[in-house]
Amino acid sequence: MTTLALTGLLTFGAALAGLFGALTGLGGGVILVPMLVLGFGIDIRYAVGVSLVSVIATSSGAAAAFVREGLSNVRVGIFLEVATTTGAVLGAALATHIPTNVIAVVFGVVLLWTVWMSTEEPPPDDPHARPDHLAVRLRLDGTMPTPDGPRRYHVRRVPGGAAVMLLAGVTSGMLGIGSGALKVLAMDRVMRLPFKVSTTTSNFMIGVTAAASAGVYLARGWIDPVLSAPVVLGVLGGALLGARLLPGAPVLWLRRLFAVALLLVAIQMIAKGLGWG
């Protein structure tokens, strides 16, 4: 395969990953890392390094549009970044001492858990429930645009969401996935934000989380500029397209896309880590 053809394939695949990442709030890393490892035979640590750089591009491309449209909850994102950034630095440090096949299996297990969590609809929010004291104190409640006008929502269980975010940061630093999967689930299931608010706020957050751990990979020499250039361009283009499509996308369709894609990737990565593929 020629260099031009390889660059084109990398850019196209990265664009699909960026589109998926913007629609689901995952950042694209859950598609990009397996694509680079399984499809192009790249060492997983270099794939994770490129993924972290591309996650920053995804966040930059999609987050600005989501904030402008009023979908992202910026106050929630800034508050939770304290936990995820701390976890990201810890996860990146751990990744330097863990074998690559173990990282691949952990990646797959995290995705399987994410699929299992996403198969059940969260119970409807009780409008008469007492507001979360910390959410009120930090003014985390917000509104989201709907065809019928702005819809107000309340943030629940803030400490529980912060604890999951710390774990999300660790997985981001270890696996280069932007930790969007856990972030979306934490906000959707634990903190009870609307699904579209969860995905867009995740997109707002993932760039900061990835940047915190990318420095460790850069210092170790695991970020290849030649490989990163076409991937970042493709991811950025896909993320911008996803930001345009998300406001009109049905939530049920997004949840199913989220679950099916993660299941397929999880199986492939576990097989790779165990030497079955």
LOZAZA-893591 format. One record per residue (C-alpha): residue in one letter; y, z, x; chain. Coordinates in Angstrom, 2 decimals. Example, Ala and Ser with C-alpha at 12.3 -4.5 7.8 and 13.67 -1.06 7.14 Angstrom:
<drennu: A	v: -4.50	w: 7.80	u: 12.30	kolpa: A>;
<drennu: S	v: -1.06	w: 7.14	u: 13.67	kolpa: A>;
This chain:
<drennu: M	v: 0.00	w: 0.00	u: 0.00	kolpa: A>;
<drennu: T	v: 3.44	w: -0.95	u: 1.32	kolpa: A>;
<drennu: T	v: 6.21	w: 1.59	u: 1.81	kolpa: A>;
<drennu: L	v: 8.28	w: -0.05	u: -0.94	kolpa: A>;
<drennu: A	v: 5.41	w: 0.12	u: -3.43	kolpa: A>;
<drennu: L	v: 4.70	w: 3.75	u: -2.55	kolpa: A>;
<drennu: T	v: 8.38	w: 4.64	u: -2.98	kolpa: A>;
<drennu: G	v: 8.43	w: 2.91	u: -6.37	kolpa: A>;
<drennu: L	v: 5.33	w: 4.78	u: -7.57	kolpa: A>;
<drennu: L	v: 6.73	w: 8.10	u: -6.38	kolpa: A>;
<drennu: T	v: 10.05	w: 7.47	u: -8.14	kolpa: A>;
<drennu: F	v: 8.38	w: 6.40	u: -11.40	kolpa: A>;
<drennu: G	v: 5.98	w: 9.34	u: -11.42	kolpa: A>;
<drennu: A	v: 8.82	w: 11.74	u: -10.63	kolpa: A>;
<drennu: A	v: 10.88	w: 10.28	u: -13.49	kolpa: A>;
<drennu: L	v: 8.06	w: 11.06	u: -15.93	kolpa: A>;
<drennu: A	v: 7.82	w: 14.58	u: -14.52	kolpa: A>;
<drennu: G	v: 11.57	w: 15.06	u: -14.92	kolpa: A>;
<drennu: L	v: 11.48	w: 13.79	u: -18.50	kolpa: A>;
<drennu: F	v: 8.64	w: 16.16	u: -19.35	kolpa: A>;
<drennu: G	v: 10.36	w: 19.05	u: -17.56	kolpa: A>;
<drennu: A	v: 13.60	w: 18.57	u: -19.48	kolpa: A>;
<drennu: L	v: 11.83	w: 18.34	u: -22.87	kolpa: A>;
<drennu: T	v: 9.67	w: 21.42	u: -22.36	kolpa: A>;
<drennu: G	v: 11.81	w: 23.55	u: -20.04	kolpa: A>;
<drennu: L	v: 9.13	w: 23.56	u: -17.34	kolpa: A>;
<drennu: G	v: 11.21	w: 21.86	u: -14.68	kolpa: A>;
<drennu: G	v: 8.70	w: 19.08	u: -14.01	kolpa: A>;
<drennu: G	v: 6.89	w: 20.94	u: -11.23	kolpa: A>;
<drennu: V	v: 3.75	w: 21.43	u: -13.31	kolpa: A>;
<drennu: I	v: 3.37	w: 17.65	u: -13.37	kolpa: A>;
<drennu: L	v: 4.87	w: 16.80	u: -10.00	kolpa: A>;
<drennu: V	v: 2.75	w: 19.09	u: -7.78	kolpa: A>;
<drennu: P	v: -0.62	w: 17.89	u: -9.19	kolpa: A>;
<drennu: M	v: 0.62	w: 14.27	u: -9.08	kolpa: A>;
<drennu: L	v: 1.47	w: 14.55	u: -5.38	kolpa: A>;
<drennu: V	v: -1.70	w: 16.48	u: -4.47	kolpa: A>;
<drennu: L	v: -4.23	w: 14.62	u: -6.62	kolpa: A>;
<drennu: G	v: -2.61	w: 11.19	u: -6.81	kolpa: A>;
<drennu: F	v: -1.12	w: 10.80	u: -3.33	kolpa: A>;
<drennu: G	v: -3.23	w: 13.20	u: -1.25	kolpa: A>;
<drennu: I	v: -0.27	w: 15.25	u: -0.03	kolpa: A>;
<drennu: D	v: -0.87	w: 18.77	u: 1.30	kolpa: A>;
<drennu: I	v: -0.09	w: 21.27	u: -1.45	kolpa: A>;
<drennu: R	v: 2.47	w: 23.18	u: 0.62	kolpa: A>;
<drennu: Y	v: 4.50	w: 20.00	u: 1.20	kolpa: A>;
<drennu: A	v: 4.05	w: 19.10	u: -2.47	kolpa: A>;
<drennu: V	v: 5.37	w: 22.52	u: -3.48	kolpa: A>;
<drennu: G	v: 8.33	w: 22.12	u: -1.12	kolpa: A>;
<drennu: V	v: 9.27	w: 18.74	u: -2.60	kolpa: A>;
<drennu: S	v: 8.74	w: 20.14	u: -6.09	kolpa: A>;
<drennu: L	v: 11.17	w: 23.00	u: -5.47	kolpa: A>;
<drennu: V	v: 13.85	w: 20.53	u: -4.37	kolpa: A>;
<drennu: S	v: 13.18	w: 18.35	u: -7.43	kolpa: A>;
<drennu: V	v: 13.33	w: 21.38	u: -9.74	kolpa: A>;
<drennu: I	v: 16.88	w: 21.96	u: -8.52	kolpa: A>;
<drennu: A	v: 17.66	w: 18.33	u: -9.43	kolpa: A>;
<drennu: T	v: 16.06	w: 18.74	u: -12.88	kolpa: A>;
<drennu: S	v: 18.11	w: 21.83	u: -13.58	kolpa: A>;
<drennu: S	v: 21.31	w: 20.16	u: -12.39	kolpa: A>;
<drennu: G	v: 20.64	w: 17.03	u: -14.46	kolpa: A>;
<drennu: A	v: 19.64	w: 18.61	u: -17.75	kolpa: A>;
<drennu: A	v: 21.35	w: 22.01	u: -17.78	kolpa: A>;
<drennu: A	v: 24.92	w: 20.68	u: -17.89	kolpa: A>;
<drennu: A	v: 24.16	w: 18.62	u: -20.99	kolpa: A>;
<drennu: F	v: 22.36	w: 21.49	u: -22.74	kolpa: A>;
<drennu: V	v: 25.20	w: 23.94	u: -22.04	kolpa: A>;
<drennu: R	v: 27.75	w: 21.42	u: -23.32	kolpa: A>;
<drennu: E	v: 25.78	w: 20.99	u: -26.56	kolpa: A>;
<drennu: G	v: 25.58	w: 24.76	u: -27.10	kolpa: A>;
<drennu: L	v: 21.78	w: 25.00	u: -26.86	kolpa: A>;
<drennu: S	v: 21.48	w: 27.12	u: -23.70	kolpa: A>;
<drennu: N	v: 22.18	w: 30.87	u: -23.81	kolpa: A>;
<drennu: V	v: 24.09	w: 31.23	u: -20.55	kolpa: A>;
<drennu: R	v: 24.39	w: 35.03	u: -20.74	kolpa: A>;
<drennu: V	v: 20.62	w: 35.44	u: -21.15	kolpa: A>;
<drennu: G	v: 20.01	w: 33.01	u: -18.28	kolpa: A>;
<drennu: I	v: 22.34	w: 34.79	u: -15.86	kolpa: A>;
<drennu: F	v: 20.91	w: 38.22	u: -16.75	kolpa: A>;
<drennu: L	v: 17.29	w: 37.15	u: -16.28	kolpa: A>;
<drennu: E	v: 17.98	w: 35.31	u: -13.01	kolpa: A>;
<drennu: V	v: 18.26	w: 38.65	u: -11.22	kolpa: A>;
<drennu: A	v: 14.54	w: 39.27	u: -11.87	kolpa: A>;
<drennu: T	v: 13.35	w: 35.69	u: -11.24	kolpa: A>;
<drennu: T	v: 15.26	w: 35.26	u: -7.99	kolpa: A>;
<drennu: T	v: 13.82	w: 38.51	u: -6.63	kolpa: A>;
<drennu: G	v: 10.32	w: 37.35	u: -7.57	kolpa: A>;
<drennu: A	v: 10.89	w: 33.86	u: -6.11	kolpa: A>;
<drennu: V	v: 11.69	w: 35.19	u: -2.64	kolpa: A>;
<drennu: L	v: 8.61	w: 37.44	u: -2.78	kolpa: A>;
<drennu: G	v: 6.37	w: 34.59	u: -3.96	kolpa: A>;
<drennu: A	v: 7.59	w: 32.22	u: -1.25	kolpa: A>;
<drennu: A	v: 6.84	w: 34.87	u: 1.39	kolpa: A>;
<drennu: L	v: 3.34	w: 35.38	u: -0.03	kolpa: A>;
<drennu: A	v: 2.66	w: 31.62	u: 0.00	kolpa: A>;
<drennu: T	v: 2.92	w: 31.52	u: 3.80	kolpa: A>;
<drennu: H	v: -0.15	w: 33.78	u: 4.10	kolpa: A>;
<drennu: I	v: -2.39	w: 32.35	u: 1.33	kolpa: A>;
<drennu: P	v: -4.86	w: 29.41	u: 1.85	kolpa: A>;
<drennu: T	v: -3.96	w: 26.17	u: 0.05	kolpa: A>;
<drennu: N	v: -7.17	w: 26.09	u: -2.02	kolpa: A>;
<drennu: V	v: -6.39	w: 29.58	u: -3.34	kolpa: A>;
<drennu: I	v: -2.87	w: 28.46	u: -4.28	kolpa: A>;
<drennu: A	v: -4.36	w: 25.51	u: -6.20	kolpa: A>;
<drennu: V	v: -6.73	w: 27.75	u: -8.17	kolpa: A>;
<drennu: V	v: -3.95	w: 30.25	u: -8.94	kolpa: A>;
<drennu: F	v: -1.80	w: 27.34	u: -10.12	kolpa: A>;
<drennu: G	v: -4.53	w: 26.24	u: -12.53	kolpa: A>;
<drennu: V	v: -5.20	w: 29.75	u: -13.85	kolpa: A>;
<drennu: V	v: -1.49	w: 30.30	u: -14.54	kolpa: A>;
<drennu: L	v: -1.40	w: 27.05	u: -16.48	kolpa: A>;
<drennu: L	v: -4.53	w: 27.94	u: -18.51	kolpa: A>;
<drennu: W	v: -2.95	w: 31.25	u: -19.47	kolpa: A>;
<drennu: T	v: 0.20	w: 29.38	u: -20.46	kolpa: A>;
<drennu: V	v: -1.79	w: 27.00	u: -22.68	kolpa: A>;
<drennu: W	v: -3.57	w: 29.91	u: -24.37	kolpa: A>;
<drennu: M	v: -0.28	w: 31.67	u: -25.04	kolpa: A>;
<drennu: S	v: 1.30	w: 28.52	u: -26.47	kolpa: A>;
<drennu: T	v: -1.47	w: 27.77	u: -29.00	kolpa: A>;
<drennu: E	v: -0.38	w: 30.49	u: -31.43	kolpa: A>;
<drennu: E	v: 2.81	w: 30.32	u: -33.43	kolpa: A>;
<drennu: P	v: 4.97	w: 33.40	u: -32.90	kolpa: A>;
<drennu: P	v: 5.42	w: 35.52	u: -36.03	kolpa: A>;
<drennu: P	v: 8.69	w: 34.88	u: -37.86	kolpa: A>;
<drennu: D	v: 11.59	w: 37.01	u: -36.74	kolpa: A>;
<drennu: D	v: 12.42	w: 39.88	u: -39.06	kolpa: A>;
<drennu: P	v: 16.12	w: 39.54	u: -39.98	kolpa: A>;
<drennu: H	v: 16.18	w: 43.22	u: -40.96	kolpa: A>;
<drennu: A	v: 14.80	w: 44.51	u: -37.64	kolpa: A>;
<drennu: R	v: 17.11	w: 46.77	u: -35.66	kolpa: A>;
<drennu: P	v: 19.03	w: 44.89	u: -32.95	kolpa: A>;
<drennu: D	v: 17.89	w: 45.43	u: -29.36	kolpa: A>;
<drennu: H	v: 20.22	w: 48.03	u: -27.85	kolpa: A>;
<drennu: L	v: 20.39	w: 46.36	u: -24.43	kolpa: A>;
<drennu: A	v: 20.93	w: 42.91	u: -25.97	kolpa: A>;
<drennu: V	v: 23.86	w: 44.24	u: -28.00	kolpa: A>;
<drennu: R	v: 25.32	w: 46.04	u: -24.99	kolpa: A>;
<drennu: L	v: 25.13	w: 42.88	u: -22.85	kolpa: A>;
<drennu: R	v: 26.16	w: 40.59	u: -25.75	kolpa: A>;
<drennu: L	v: 23.08	w: 38.40	u: -25.37	kolpa: A>;
<drennu: D	v: 22.79	w: 37.32	u: -29.03	kolpa: A>;
<drennu: G	v: 23.99	w: 33.80	u: -29.72	kolpa: A>;
<drennu: T	v: 24.08	w: 30.75	u: -31.98	kolpa: A>;
<drennu: M	v: 22.48	w: 27.31	u: -31.77	kolpa: A>;
<drennu: P	v: 23.59	w: 24.04	u: -33.39	kolpa: A>;
<drennu: T	v: 21.52	w: 22.73	u: -36.33	kolpa: A>;
<drennu: P	v: 22.06	w: 19.88	u: -38.83	kolpa: A>;
<drennu: D	v: 23.23	w: 22.55	u: -41.31	kolpa: A>;
<drennu: G	v: 25.70	w: 24.11	u: -38.91	kolpa: A>;
<drennu: P	v: 25.46	w: 26.90	u: -36.29	kolpa: A>;
<drennu: R	v: 22.47	w: 29.23	u: -36.69	kolpa: A>;
<drennu: R	v: 22.72	w: 32.78	u: -35.36	kolpa: A>;
<drennu: Y	v: 19.76	w: 34.44	u: -33.59	kolpa: A>;
<drennu: H	v: 19.08	w: 37.84	u: -32.03	kolpa: A>;
<drennu: V	v: 17.50	w: 38.63	u: -28.66	kolpa: A>;
<drennu: R	v: 14.62	w: 41.16	u: -28.74	kolpa: A>;
<drennu: R	v: 12.71	w: 43.24	u: -26.15	kolpa: A>;
<drennu: V	v: 15.01	w: 42.58	u: -23.19	kolpa: A>;
<drennu: P	v: 13.14	w: 44.85	u: -20.67	kolpa: A>;
<drennu: G	v: 9.82	w: 43.15	u: -21.48	kolpa: A>;
<drennu: G	v: 11.39	w: 39.73	u: -20.98	kolpa: A>;
<drennu: A	v: 12.82	w: 40.80	u: -17.61	kolpa: A>;
<drennu: A	v: 9.38	w: 42.02	u: -16.47	kolpa: A>;
<drennu: V	v: 7.80	w: 38.65	u: -17.31	kolpa: A>;
<drennu: M	v: 10.67	w: 36.92	u: -15.51	kolpa: A>;
<drennu: L	v: 9.87	w: 38.84	u: -12.32	kolpa: A>;
<drennu: L	v: 6.30	w: 37.47	u: -12.51	kolpa: A>;
<drennu: A	v: 7.74	w: 34.02	u: -13.25	kolpa: A>;
<drennu: G	v: 9.76	w: 34.18	u: -10.05	kolpa: A>;
<drennu: V	v: 6.70	w: 35.09	u: -7.98	kolpa: A>;
<drennu: T	v: 4.76	w: 32.11	u: -9.37	kolpa: A>;
<drennu: S	v: 7.72	w: 29.83	u: -8.69	kolpa: A>;
<drennu: G	v: 7.88	w: 30.82	u: -5.05	kolpa: A>;
<drennu: M	v: 4.12	w: 30.48	u: -4.59	kolpa: A>;
<drennu: L	v: 3.49	w: 27.35	u: -6.64	kolpa: A>;
<drennu: G	v: 6.76	w: 25.41	u: -6.71	kolpa: A>;
<drennu: I	v: 6.70	w: 25.00	u: -10.48	kolpa: A>;
<drennu: G	v: 10.17	w: 26.35	u: -11.21	kolpa: A>;
<drennu: S	v: 8.38	w: 29.06	u: -13.24	kolpa: A>;
<drennu: G	v: 9.53	w: 27.29	u: -16.40	kolpa: A>;
<drennu: A	v: 6.18	w: 27.85	u: -18.13	kolpa: A>;
<drennu: L	v: 6.47	w: 31.63	u: -17.96	kolpa: A>;
<drennu: K	v: 10.21	w: 31.58	u: -18.61	kolpa: A>;
<drennu: V	v: 9.82	w: 29.61	u: -21.82	kolpa: A>;
<drennu: L	v: 7.01	w: 31.88	u: -23.01	kolpa: A>;
<drennu: A	v: 8.96	w: 35.03	u: -22.11	kolpa: A>;
<drennu: M	v: 12.00	w: 33.94	u: -24.08	kolpa: A>;
<drennu: D	v: 10.03	w: 32.37	u: -26.94	kolpa: A>;
<drennu: R	v: 7.32	w: 35.03	u: -27.41	kolpa: A>;
<drennu: V	v: 8.72	w: 38.24	u: -25.94	kolpa: A>;
<drennu: M	v: 12.48	w: 37.95	u: -26.47	kolpa: A>;
<drennu: R	v: 12.10	w: 35.86	u: -29.66	kolpa: A>;
<drennu: L	v: 14.67	w: 33.17	u: -28.89	kolpa: A>;
<drennu: P	v: 14.30	w: 29.87	u: -30.82	kolpa: A>;
<drennu: F	v: 12.03	w: 27.44	u: -28.95	kolpa: A>;
<drennu: K	v: 14.76	w: 24.92	u: -28.14	kolpa: A>;
<drennu: V	v: 17.03	w: 27.70	u: -26.87	kolpa: A>;
<drennu: S	v: 14.15	w: 28.94	u: -24.71	kolpa: A>;
<drennu: T	v: 13.52	w: 25.51	u: -23.16	kolpa: A>;
<drennu: T	v: 17.18	w: 24.73	u: -22.52	kolpa: A>;
<drennu: T	v: 17.92	w: 28.18	u: -21.09	kolpa: A>;
<drennu: S	v: 14.85	w: 27.77	u: -18.86	kolpa: A>;
<drennu: N	v: 16.30	w: 24.49	u: -17.58	kolpa: A>;
<drennu: F	v: 19.54	w: 26.30	u: -16.86	kolpa: A>;
<drennu: M	v: 17.70	w: 28.98	u: -14.84	kolpa: A>;
<drennu: I	v: 15.03	w: 27.10	u: -12.89	kolpa: A>;
<drennu: G	v: 17.38	w: 25.56	u: -10.33	kolpa: A>;
<drennu: V	v: 18.58	w: 28.96	u: -9.14	kolpa: A>;
<drennu: T	v: 15.01	w: 30.30	u: -8.97	kolpa: A>;
<drennu: A	v: 13.81	w: 27.27	u: -7.01	kolpa: A>;
<drennu: A	v: 16.75	w: 27.44	u: -4.61	kolpa: A>;
<drennu: A	v: 15.89	w: 31.05	u: -3.80	kolpa: A>;
<drennu: S	v: 12.40	w: 30.11	u: -2.62	kolpa: A>;
<drennu: A	v: 13.16	w: 26.62	u: -1.23	kolpa: A>;
<drennu: G	v: 14.90	w: 28.19	u: 1.76	kolpa: A>;
<drennu: V	v: 11.62	w: 29.76	u: 2.88	kolpa: A>;
<drennu: Y	v: 9.81	w: 26.40	u: 2.65	kolpa: A>;
<drennu: L	v: 12.65	w: 24.65	u: 4.53	kolpa: A>;
<drennu: A	v: 12.49	w: 27.21	u: 7.33	kolpa: A>;
<drennu: R	v: 8.72	w: 26.63	u: 7.61	kolpa: A>;
<drennu: G	v: 9.19	w: 22.84	u: 7.81	kolpa: A>;
<drennu: W	v: 7.40	w: 22.18	u: 4.51	kolpa: A>;
<drennu: I	v: 10.17	w: 20.09	u: 2.92	kolpa: A>;
<drennu: D	v: 9.93	w: 16.43	u: 4.01	kolpa: A>;
<drennu: P	v: 13.26	w: 14.58	u: 3.47	kolpa: A>;
<drennu: V	v: 11.56	w: 11.14	u: 3.40	kolpa: A>;
<drennu: L	v: 9.22	w: 12.27	u: 0.64	kolpa: A>;
<drennu: S	v: 11.90	w: 14.24	u: -1.19	kolpa: A>;
<drennu: A	v: 14.45	w: 11.41	u: -1.57	kolpa: A>;
<drennu: P	v: 12.59	w: 9.13	u: -4.06	kolpa: A>;
<drennu: V	v: 11.11	w: 12.13	u: -5.89	kolpa: A>;
<drennu: V	v: 14.49	w: 13.78	u: -6.46	kolpa: A>;
<drennu: L	v: 16.07	w: 10.52	u: -7.66	kolpa: A>;
<drennu: G	v: 13.23	w: 9.93	u: -10.11	kolpa: A>;
<drennu: V	v: 13.23	w: 13.51	u: -11.41	kolpa: A>;
<drennu: L	v: 16.99	w: 13.48	u: -11.90	kolpa: A>;
<drennu: G	v: 16.84	w: 10.27	u: -13.94	kolpa: A>;
<drennu: G	v: 14.01	w: 11.58	u: -16.10	kolpa: A>;
<drennu: A	v: 15.80	w: 14.90	u: -16.65	kolpa: A>;
<drennu: L	v: 18.98	w: 13.19	u: -17.85	kolpa: A>;
<drennu: L	v: 16.94	w: 11.10	u: -20.31	kolpa: A>;
<drennu: G	v: 15.11	w: 14.20	u: -21.54	kolpa: A>;
<drennu: A	v: 18.42	w: 16.00	u: -22.13	kolpa: A>;
<drennu: R	v: 19.44	w: 13.18	u: -24.46	kolpa: A>;
<drennu: L	v: 16.15	w: 13.19	u: -26.38	kolpa: A>;
<drennu: L	v: 15.62	w: 16.95	u: -26.80	kolpa: A>;
<drennu: P	v: 18.17	w: 17.78	u: -29.55	kolpa: A>;
<drennu: G	v: 16.44	w: 15.42	u: -32.01	kolpa: A>;
<drennu: A	v: 12.84	w: 16.14	u: -30.95	kolpa: A>;
<drennu: P	v: 10.65	w: 18.09	u: -33.44	kolpa: A>;
<drennu: V	v: 9.65	w: 21.55	u: -32.20	kolpa: A>;
<drennu: L	v: 5.98	w: 21.16	u: -33.25	kolpa: A>;
<drennu: W	v: 5.70	w: 17.95	u: -31.21	kolpa: A>;
<drennu: L	v: 7.23	w: 19.70	u: -28.19	kolpa: A>;
<drennu: R	v: 4.76	w: 22.62	u: -28.45	kolpa: A>;
<drennu: R	v: 1.78	w: 20.24	u: -28.60	kolpa: A>;
<drennu: L	v: 3.04	w: 18.18	u: -25.67	kolpa: A>;
<drennu: F	v: 3.54	w: 21.42	u: -23.74	kolpa: A>;
<drennu: A	v: -0.05	w: 22.61	u: -24.38	kolpa: A>;
<drennu: V	v: -1.99	w: 19.35	u: -23.89	kolpa: A>;
<drennu: A	v: -0.29	w: 18.37	u: -20.63	kolpa: A>;
<drennu: L	v: -0.73	w: 21.82	u: -19.11	kolpa: A>;
<drennu: L	v: -4.42	w: 21.95	u: -20.07	kolpa: A>;
<drennu: L	v: -5.21	w: 18.66	u: -18.32	kolpa: A>;
<drennu: V	v: -3.28	w: 19.62	u: -15.20	kolpa: A>;
<drennu: A	v: -4.85	w: 23.10	u: -15.06	kolpa: A>;
<drennu: I	v: -8.38	w: 21.70	u: -15.10	kolpa: A>;
<drennu: Q	v: -7.57	w: 19.20	u: -12.35	kolpa: A>;
<drennu: M	v: -5.93	w: 21.76	u: -10.07	kolpa: A>;
<drennu: I	v: -8.75	w: 24.33	u: -10.42	kolpa: A>;
<drennu: A	v: -11.28	w: 21.59	u: -9.64	kolpa: A>;
<drennu: K	v: -9.25	w: 20.60	u: -6.57	kolpa: A>;
<drennu: G	v: -9.03	w: 24.19	u: -5.34	kolpa: A>;
<drennu: L	v: -12.75	w: 24.78	u: -5.78	kolpa: A>;
<drennu: G	v: -13.62	w: 21.53	u: -3.99	kolpa: A>;
<drennu: W	v: -14.99	w: 19.77	u: -7.09	kolpa: A>;
<drennu: G	v: -12.63	w: 16.82	u: -6.97	kolpa: A>;
